[in-house]
């Protein structure tokens, strides 16, 4: 697992727990970009950055709604059948939205490329054709320092692809008060696709979704913080002090709680 509890602390500290908001270089850059939206030289980057921000908001909303539904289920305000279909739909959406978010990042990287010949805007394509783009100076070494930190994406992309393209079925389970969200994903042979994960809790591949989601959102928040630094550099926009632009969302507070639990899990394992 390509993280440790001290690295996770860095991301946890980006989140203001009391205000349910996150502070990062990406948040600051996007805030400054809104104020400079009439700057025509940044128009294409502006559009892509706003799309990233919208996708991030949707992912956090999915997390917030999932936790809200869990609490409703704990208090018998929704039935098991409602919990079963709602939570599974949100887990599917979590995968779809993150895949889209990463492609939005790829689009911004394409627009930020200094070369005349632009790379494709697929995040996966940027990573797979690393040597090709580097040798032709289409993508800078600084960008690949970022992209090389995204090894988690390969496995995530495979799971998302199984859900969207291969008919894999997402299942969530009944839980009692105090339990995390539990899920699994099966293909047509009813074999779990999750058995190799550290977050699996039994031999059937049932997984703690809260740790799984915290793990991936840790990587995304960490990536976007560094990505914001890169965007300041390539656009020449005057850097604002980190934390000037903060974005509040109930899903961020949920994720901080999940990340703290993940940190405790990593420290004890």
Secondary structure, DSSP 8 states (H G I E B T S, - for coil): ----HHHHHHHHTTEETTTTEE--HHHHHHHHHHHTTT-GGGHHHHHHHHHHHHHHHHHHHHHHHHHHHHHHHHTTSS-HHHHHHHHHHHHHHHHHHHHHHHHHHHHHHHHH--SSS---S-HHHHHHTHHHHHHTTSS-HHHHHHHTT-THHHHHHHHHHHHHHS--EEEE----TT---EEEEE-TT--BS-TT-TTB-STT--EEHHHHHHHHHHHHHHHHHHHHHHHHHHH------TTSS-EE-HHHHHHHHHHHHHHHHHHH-
